[in-house]
């Protein structure tokens, strides 16, 4: 009995030591790809501070990754597509994951909002509208485009993608001071836990992004089941100001909670009436239902009562004629029953114009 117990204890110790001896490079074979995408030297995988961070945090960050992936499954194809279209690595989705856990309307203690956690001043600088009934920081499409512009600006400023990511967290000024004080922009030096050139939050921020990217991309390399959830896509459509999202969801036969979750920029799930039209986000599979069932009122065009005659000269277009008389292209097309913008030489047109232009031409 004692011998068998000793064997069990020895076996448990062997298994335990084997699991702990598994290196980070073995556990996360994607590390070289992840580091290359962020411009990090491969040798950083052996950095003692980084190894310690991985061992202490990988369990909770794996759980965080799984929860975030579940929340963001509708948004990820769009976010990755926009990132790559603008020349950024699609691995910057992990920056958004660390910022927000893919919760479009999350608010931080510092009052940063949305998938990319924009502060009000930065949101304004990147043309995101923020007011009582509408917060564009919660719009997945608009905020992703704003984040891309901001990250590109930071990359132009600092020259390396991992520096752009850190500046995104602590600000350009704080990072510039750290680089100057350290006399280097190398990652291992800037995030050294002894010299503390940067705040703890920023030192852990970049490590978190690298670790969650290593977790996610290693699953991709193994064709893990989590990646199979990246199947849906989303797109934007225009609706009238005042549209109620829950009613629209019923119209296009989707769960109201899902449509509301995709459009957290609208307070109380109601599109504001401040502007005549707003863009909302819907799943791609609902596009046909939307265009079949959601009808926008036809715009009635009132044609100006003052008309002048015009014979088409060589090279003229509807656009050039409209500019000549300060007229409206659509009004010219409607008044002359034109099918398109193509004009025949010497053809006769009537041009609706303002009274001012009519009087000038008449003189």
C-alpha positions as CSV (number, residue, x, y, z in Angstrom):
1,X,0.0,0.0,0.0
2,X,2.8,2.4,0.9
3,X,4.8,1.5,-2.2
4,X,1.7,2.2,-4.4
5,X,1.2,5.5,-2.7
6,X,4.8,6.5,-3.3
7,X,4.4,5.6,-7.0
8,X,1.3,7.8,-7.3
9,X,3.1,10.7,-5.6
10,X,6.1,10.3,-7.8
11,X,3.9,10.1,-10.9
12,X,2.1,13.3,-9.9
13,X,5.4,15.1,-9.3
14,X,6.6,14.0,-12.7
15,X,3.4,15.2,-14.5
16,X,3.6,18.5,-12.6
17,X,7.2,19.1,-13.4
18,X,6.6,18.2,-17.1
19,X,3.8,20.7,-17.4
20,X,5.8,23.5,-15.8
21,X,8.8,22.8,-18.0
22,X,6.8,23.3,-21.2
23,X,8.3,26.5,-22.6
24,X,6.3,29.6,-23.7
25,X,7.5,29.0,-27.2
26,X,6.1,25.4,-27.1
27,X,2.8,26.6,-25.7
28,X,2.4,29.5,-28.1
29,X,4.0,28.6,-31.4
30,X,2.5,31.8,-32.9
31,X,4.8,34.1,-30.9
32,X,7.2,34.8,-33.8
33,X,4.3,35.8,-36.1
34,X,2.7,38.0,-33.3
35,X,6.0,39.7,-32.5
36,X,6.7,40.4,-36.2
37,X,3.3,42.0,-36.7
38,X,3.9,44.3,-33.7
39,X,7.5,45.0,-34.6
40,X,8.8,43.3,-31.4
41,X,12.2,41.5,-31.5
42,X,11.8,37.8,-31.2
43,X,14.3,37.7,-28.3
44,X,11.7,39.3,-26.1
45,X,10.0,35.9,-25.7
46,X,12.9,35.1,-23.3
47,X,12.6,38.3,-21.3
48,X,12.4,37.4,-17.6
49,X,9.7,40.0,-16.9
50,X,7.6,38.8,-19.8
51,X,8.0,35.1,-18.9
52,X,6.9,35.9,-15.4
53,X,3.9,37.9,-16.6
54,X,2.8,35.0,-18.9
55,X,3.1,32.4,-16.2
56,X,1.2,34.5,-13.7
57,X,-1.6,35.7,-16.0
58,X,-2.1,33.1,-18.8
59,X,-5.0,31.3,-17.1
60,X,-7.1,34.4,-16.5
61,X,-6.3,35.9,-19.9
62,X,-7.3,32.6,-21.6
63,X,-10.7,32.9,-19.9
64,X,-10.9,36.6,-20.8
65,X,-10.1,35.7,-24.4
66,X,-12.9,33.1,-24.6
67,X,-15.5,35.5,-23.1
68,X,-14.4,38.4,-25.3
69,X,-14.6,36.2,-28.4
70,X,-18.1,35.2,-27.6
71,X,-19.2,38.9,-27.3
72,X,-17.4,40.0,-30.4
73,X,-18.3,37.2,-32.9
74,X,-20.5,39.5,-34.9
75,X,-18.0,42.4,-35.0
76,X,-14.7,40.6,-35.7
77,X,-14.9,40.1,-39.5
78,X,-15.7,43.8,-40.0
79,X,-13.0,45.0,-37.6
80,X,-10.4,42.7,-39.2
81,X,-11.4,43.7,-42.7
82,X,-11.2,47.4,-42.0
83,X,-7.8,47.0,-40.3
84,X,-6.3,45.1,-43.2
85,X,-7.9,47.4,-45.8
86,X,-6.0,50.3,-44.2
87,X,-2.7,48.5,-44.1
88,X,-2.7,47.7,-40.4
89,X,-2.2,44.2,-39.1
90,X,-5.5,42.5,-38.2
91,X,-3.8,41.5,-34.9
92,X,-4.8,45.0,-33.7
93,X,-8.2,43.4,-32.9
94,X,-6.4,42.2,-29.7
95,X,-5.8,45.9,-28.7
96,X,-9.5,46.4,-28.9
97,X,-10.1,43.1,-27.0
98,X,-7.8,44.3,-24.2
99,X,-9.4,47.8,-24.2
100,X,-13.0,46.7,-24.1
101,X,-13.4,42.9,-24.2
102,X,-15.4,43.6,-27.4
103,X,-18.2,45.4,-25.4
104,X,-19.3,48.2,-27.8
105,X,-20.8,50.4,-25.0
106,X,-18.4,49.7,-22.1
107,X,-17.4,52.8,-20.1
108,X,-14.1,52.9,-18.2
109,X,-13.6,54.6,-14.8
110,X,-11.8,57.4,-16.7
111,X,-14.9,57.9,-18.9
112,X,-13.4,56.3,-22.0
113,X,-16.2,54.6,-24.1
114,X,-16.6,51.9,-26.7
115,X,-14.7,49.1,-28.4
116,X,-11.6,51.3,-28.7
117,X,-12.1,53.3,-25.5
118,X,-12.1,56.8,-26.8
119,X,-12.0,59.7,-24.4
120,X,-14.3,62.6,-25.4
121,X,-11.5,64.9,-26.6
122,X,-9.9,62.2,-28.7
123,X,-13.3,61.2,-30.1
124,X,-13.9,64.8,-31.1
125,X,-10.5,65.1,-32.8
126,X,-11.4,62.0,-34.9
127,X,-14.8,63.2,-35.8
128,X,-16.9,60.9,-33.6
129,X,-20.1,62.6,-32.4
130,X,-20.9,62.5,-28.7
131,X,-24.1,63.9,-27.2
132,X,-27.0,62.9,-25.0
133,X,-28.9,60.6,-27.4
134,X,-26.1,59.5,-29.7
135,X,-22.5,58.4,-28.9
136,X,-20.6,57.4,-32.0
137,X,-17.8,55.9,-29.8
138,X,-20.3,53.0,-29.4
139,X,-20.7,52.6,-33.2
140,X,-18.5,49.6,-34.2
141,X,-17.8,50.9,-37.7
142,X,-17.2,54.6,-37.0
143,X,-15.1,53.9,-33.9
144,X,-13.0,51.2,-35.7
145,X,-12.2,53.7,-38.5
146,X,-11.3,56.4,-36.0
147,X,-9.0,54.0,-34.1
148,X,-7.3,53.0,-37.4
149,X,-6.7,56.7,-38.1
150,X,-5.3,57.3,-34.6
151,X,-3.0,54.2,-34.7
152,X,-1.7,55.1,-38.1
153,X,-0.9,58.6,-36.8
154,X,0.9,57.1,-33.8
155,X,2.9,54.8,-36.0
156,X,4.0,57.7,-38.2
157,X,5.1,59.5,-35.0
158,X,6.9,56.7,-33.3
159,X,7.9,54.3,-36.2
160,X,7.1,51.0,-34.5
161,X,3.7,49.3,-34.0
162,X,4.3,48.3,-30.4
163,X,5.2,51.9,-29.6
164,X,1.9,53.0,-31.3
165,X,0.0,50.5,-29.1
166,X,1.7,51.8,-25.9
167,X,1.1,55.5,-26.9
168,X,-2.6,54.6,-27.4
169,X,-2.7,53.6,-23.8
170,X,-0.5,56.2,-22.0
171,X,-0.5,59.1,-24.5
172,X,2.1,60.4,-26.9
173,X,3.7,62.8,-24.4
174,X,4.1,60.2,-21.7
175,X,5.8,57.8,-24.1
176,X,8.1,60.5,-25.6
177,X,9.3,61.3,-22.1
178,X,9.9,57.6,-21.3
179,X,11.9,57.1,-24.5
180,X,14.0,60.2,-23.8
181,X,14.6,59.1,-20.2
182,X,15.5,55.5,-21.1
183,X,17.6,56.6,-24.1
184,X,16.0,53.8,-26.1
185,X,12.7,52.8,-27.6
186,X,13.4,49.1,-27.2
187,X,10.4,47.3,-25.6
188,X,12.4,45.3,-23.0
189,X,14.0,48.5,-21.7
190,X,10.8,50.7,-21.7
191,X,8.7,48.1,-19.8
192,X,11.4,46.9,-17.4
193,X,9.8,46.5,-14.0
194,X,12.8,47.8,-12.2
195,X,13.5,51.0,-14.0
196,X,9.7,51.8,-14.4
197,X,10.0,54.3,-17.3
198,X,6.3,53.9,-17.9
199,X,3.3,53.4,-15.6
200,X,2.5,49.8,-14.5
201,X,-0.7,50.0,-16.5
202,X,1.2,50.6,-19.8
203,X,3.9,48.1,-19.0
204,X,1.2,45.4,-18.5
205,X,-0.9,46.7,-21.3
206,X,1.5,45.8,-24.1
207,X,2.3,42.4,-22.4
208,X,-1.4,41.7,-22.2
209,X,-1.8,42.5,-25.9
210,X,1.1,40.2,-26.9
211,X,-0.1,37.4,-24.7
212,X,-3.8,37.5,-25.8
213,X,-2.6,37.6,-29.4
214,X,-0.3,34.6,-28.9
215,X,-3.2,32.7,-27.4
216,X,-5.6,33.7,-30.2
217,X,-3.2,33.2,-33.1
218,X,-2.0,29.8,-31.7
219,X,-5.6,28.7,-31.8
220,X,-5.8,29.9,-35.4
221,X,-2.7,27.9,-36.3
222,X,-4.3,24.8,-34.8
223,X,-7.7,25.6,-36.5
224,X,-9.3,25.7,-33.1
225,X,-13.1,25.7,-32.7
226,X,-13.1,29.3,-31.4
227,X,-12.1,30.6,-34.9
228,X,-15.1,29.0,-36.4
229,X,-17.2,31.7,-34.8
230,X,-15.7,34.3,-37.2
231,X,-18.3,33.5,-39.7
232,X,-20.8,36.4,-39.6
233,X,-20.3,39.8,-41.2
234,X,-22.0,43.1,-40.7
235,X,-22.8,46.1,-42.8
236,X,-24.3,49.6,-42.4
237,X,-27.6,50.8,-43.8
238,X,-29.4,54.1,-43.5
239,X,-32.6,54.6,-41.4
240,X,-34.7,57.7,-40.6
241,X,-34.1,59.7,-37.5
242,X,-36.5,58.5,-34.8
243,X,-36.4,54.8,-35.8
244,X,-37.0,52.4,-32.9
245,X,-34.5,49.6,-33.2
246,X,-36.6,47.0,-31.5
247,X,-39.5,47.6,-34.0
248,X,-37.0,47.5,-36.8
249,X,-35.7,44.2,-35.5
250,X,-39.1,42.7,-35.6
251,X,-39.6,44.0,-39.2
252,X,-36.5,42.2,-40.4
253,X,-37.1,39.1,-38.2
254,X,-34.1,39.2,-35.9
255,X,-33.7,39.3,-32.1
256,X,-34.2,42.8,-30.9
257,X,-31.4,42.3,-28.3
258,X,-28.9,41.5,-31.1
259,X,-29.7,44.6,-33.2
260,X,-29.5,46.8,-30.1
261,X,-26.2,45.2,-29.1
262,X,-24.8,46.1,-32.6
263,X,-25.9,49.7,-32.2
264,X,-25.0,50.8,-28.7
265,X,-24.3,54.3,-30.0
266,X,-28.1,55.0,-29.8
267,X,-29.4,55.7,-26.3
268,X,-32.6,53.7,-25.3
269,X,-32.4,51.8,-28.6
270,X,-33.9,54.8,-30.4
271,X,-32.3,56.6,-33.3
272,X,-32.3,60.4,-32.5
273,X,-34.2,62.9,-34.6
274,X,-31.4,65.5,-34.7
275,X,-30.5,64.5,-38.3
276,X,-32.9,63.2,-41.0
277,X,-30.8,60.0,-41.6
278,X,-28.4,57.8,-39.6
279,X,-26.4,54.8,-40.4
280,X,-27.0,51.7,-38.3
281,X,-25.3,48.3,-38.3
282,X,-27.1,45.1,-39.2
283,X,-25.9,41.5,-39.9
284,X,-25.2,40.8,-43.5
285,X,-27.7,38.0,-43.6
286,X,-30.5,40.5,-42.8
287,X,-29.6,42.8,-45.7
288,X,-32.2,41.4,-48.1
289,X,-35.0,41.5,-45.5
290,X,-34.1,45.1,-44.7
291,X,-34.2,46.4,-48.2
292,X,-37.4,44.5,-49.0
293,X,-39.3,45.6,-45.9
294,X,-37.9,48.9,-44.7
295,X,-39.1,51.7,-47.0
296,X,-37.6,55.2,-46.9
297,X,-40.0,58.0,-47.9
298,X,-39.4,59.1,-51.5
299,X,-37.8,62.5,-51.7
300,X,-40.0,64.9,-53.6
301,X,-38.0,67.3,-55.7
302,X,-39.5,70.7,-56.3
303,X,-38.3,72.1,-59.6
304,X,-37.4,75.7,-59.8
305,X,-40.1,77.7,-61.8
306,X,-37.6,79.7,-63.8
307,X,-36.3,78.0,-67.0
308,X,-33.7,78.9,-69.6
309,X,-32.8,77.1,-72.8
310,X,-29.4,75.6,-73.5
311,X,-27.9,73.8,-76.5
312,X,-25.3,71.2,-75.6
313,X,-21.7,72.1,-76.8
314,X,-18.9,69.7,-77.4
315,X,-17.5,68.2,-74.2
316,X,-20.3,69.5,-72.0
317,X,-21.9,67.3,-69.3
318,X,-24.8,67.7,-67.0
319,X,-22.4,68.5,-64.2
320,X,-20.6,71.2,-66.2
321,X,-23.9,72.8,-67.3
322,X,-25.2,72.7,-63.7
323,X,-22.0,74.6,-62.6
324,X,-22.4,77.1,-65.5
325,X,-25.9,78.1,-64.3
326,X,-25.5,77.3,-60.6
327,X,-28.2,74.8,-61.1
328,X,-29.1,71.4,-59.6
329,X,-28.0,68.3,-61.6
330,X,-31.0,66.2,-60.5
331,X,-33.4,69.0,-61.6
332,X,-31.8,69.2,-65.1
333,X,-32.1,65.4,-65.4
334,X,-35.7,65.3,-64.3
335,X,-36.8,68.4,-66.4
336,X,-35.3,66.9,-69.6
337,X,-36.3,63.2,-68.9
338,X,-32.6,62.1,-69.2
339,X,-31.8,58.5,-68.5
340,X,-28.2,59.3,-67.5
341,X,-25.5,62.0,-67.6
342,X,-24.7,61.4,-71.3
343,X,-25.6,64.3,-73.6
344,X,-25.8,64.5,-77.4
345,X,-24.1,67.4,-79.1
346,X,-26.4,70.3,-80.0
347,X,-29.3,68.7,-78.1
348,X,-31.8,71.2,-76.6
349,X,-32.2,71.4,-72.8
350,X,-34.3,73.4,-70.4
351,X,-32.4,74.4,-67.3
352,X,-34.3,75.2,-64.0
353,X,-32.5,78.1,-62.4
354,X,-32.9,80.6,-59.6
355,X,-34.6,84.0,-60.2
356,X,-31.2,85.7,-59.9
357,X,-29.6,83.6,-62.6
358,X,-32.7,83.9,-64.8
359,X,-32.6,87.7,-64.5
360,X,-28.9,87.8,-65.4
361,X,-29.3,85.6,-68.4
362,X,-32.4,87.5,-69.6
363,X,-30.5,90.9,-69.7
